[in-house]
Amino acid sequence: MKGIILAGGAGSRLYPLTLVASKQLQPVYDKPMVYYPLTVLLASNIREICLISTPHDLPRFRQLLGDGSAWGVSIEYREQANPEGIAQAFLIAESFIAGERVALILGDNIFSGGDAFPRAVAEFHGGATVFAYHVHDPQRYGVVEFDAAGRAISLEEKPAQPKSNYAVPGVYLYDEHVVARTRALRPSARGELEITDLNKTYLAVGQLQVIRLSRGFAWLDAGTSTSLHEASSYVQTIEKRQGVKIGCPEEAALRRGFLQLPAFDALVAKMPNCEYRDYLLSVAAEIRRVGLEQA
């Protein structure tokens, strides 16, 4: 399966921070925001990645992430000149997708806890898979309704009267037909190709799987100044308490076997002395002490 990170948009809700850098390049505690979705893809065993952003911001992403070879993966880049809906990503990245299965993750979504995404990718066989997360303000999101047996029966985008408290977070898995299905969509009233409308096409033919995320799972949307601060505070608290980092692509690449220890050591050796480098050194030391499977 291939992976797409959608990191476009104007970031107007984060003004004036986005006068300096793209929303997805803003720091979330100790890392650029884009590290978090990137790490989700690596941890899910996805090695071919396409990042979509604005023509203005793409050079900065290239400077930060390069071609991905430092982490044993490949990263391509595509321009989104005008943001016209999340589903537009599949049309922009059609040549990258090349008729294969694909995962899409939003660049301003941060996830922590459990192995729901890696397991879903490993078990994906076709159709589409989305996730459901219980929130107190579902009217802000795409909302999924379940019947008494727990089956998804409807999807609505930002409904005024939500039929449930289950929102669909920004990770989606699709089969090889996703580009054709996207081409058949009509823009919504706000002129966008809605990801909820795409998901509805799979639901209508019984090919949409909805996985409810557990209470121990955390989903943070860092798209506003307040939520950005809350996300940073959350990451700092968890990292301090557990002694492990959230959103660390180097560690994910090592644990997935994309990097072997000698290459990992060489990568870390190029970093300046800092807390991030110290953490990666401790990861390597732990793996040498107890082995990759136990670490």
Secondary structure, DSSP 4 states (H G I P E B T S, - for coil): -EEEEE--S--GGGTTGGGTS-GGGSEETTEETTHHHHHHHHHTT--EEEEEE-TTTHHHHHHHHTTSGGGTSEEEEEE-SS---TTHHHHHTHHHHTTS-EEEEETTEEEESSSHHHHHHHH--SSEEEEEEE-S-GGGSEEEEE-TTS-EEEEEES-SS-S-SEE--SEEEE-TTHHHHHHT----TTS---HHHHHHHHHHTT-EEEEEPPTT-EEEE--SHHHHHHHHHHHHHHHHHHS--SS-HHHHHHHHTSS-HHHHHHHHHTSPSSHHHHHHHHHHHHHHHH-TTT-
